[in-house]
Amino acid sequence: MNKIALITGATSGIGEACARRFAQGGYNLILTGRNTGKLEILKKQLEGTGIQVLALAFDVRNRDAAKKAVDYIPLDWRKIDVLINNAGLARGLEPEYDGDFDDWDQMIDTNIKGLLTMTRLIVPGMVRRNHGHVINIGSVAGDAAYAGGNVYCATKAAVKAISDGLRIDVAHTKVRVTNVKPGLVETNFSNVRFHGDARRADNVYRGIEPLNGDDVADVAFYAASAPEHVQIAEVLVLATHQANGTVIHRD
């Protein structure tokens, strides 16, 4: 059987790009997301390339639903080679003292607790088999806070710490852990952040050619394709005219 990758948040953006890249690389895929319709469309498209796809519709914030979904995975699909913890989002760009409680909860529950839930459910099998790879989609925002990014930056700093901690915990095994930290990536990310305000979302990418989902997916696939004795621990990937989380040259 082909290698198997489980990708969370697979119905759009970086997650969808990872699904397409790993399918191109011959992986069978377990795809998760909240939108059943989008999952089924993506499943049919990718199965047309000759691979097998298992679609699981649930929200990673719902721990019970995640457990039930993982329990649903057939026995011959459970030897997961790669877990890509991609599900995540930003909400709002207000000062911390004026932030929205619901936005905070959604970011923390998805970006941190959802990632931890999936790690806890999948990685024990990797440890038992002495084989596997966890790829967490972090962010340049986890390196340093930027104006209005407060809680989102904190969640991505947590992804770095969680990745580093897991890498220590599995150092006695052949399980690898990678934290991919993109900068500006033009997906639906900013539309979600600004609650559908397309004008504000478009302005984020004004005057610069940003990364796209495929660029990040290529990095994730490279990390997964390295020889087993090679662990790509962390990758910071930025658009050419972006120096860090706050320094961006715009035409």
Protein Blocks (a to p, Z undefined) as FASTA:
>chain_A
ZZddddehklgcjllmmmmmmmmnopacddddfblmlmmmmmmmmmmnopacddddddfk
lmmlmmmmmmmpcfklmmcfbdcdfbgcdedjbdfklccfklmmmmmmmmmmmmmmmmmm
mmmmmmmnopacddddddfklmpccehklmmmmmmmmmmmmmmmmmmmmmmpmbdcdddd
ddddddfklmmmnnopaklmmmmmgoiacddfklmmmmmmmmmmpcfkbccfbacdddfk
lcblmlccdZZ
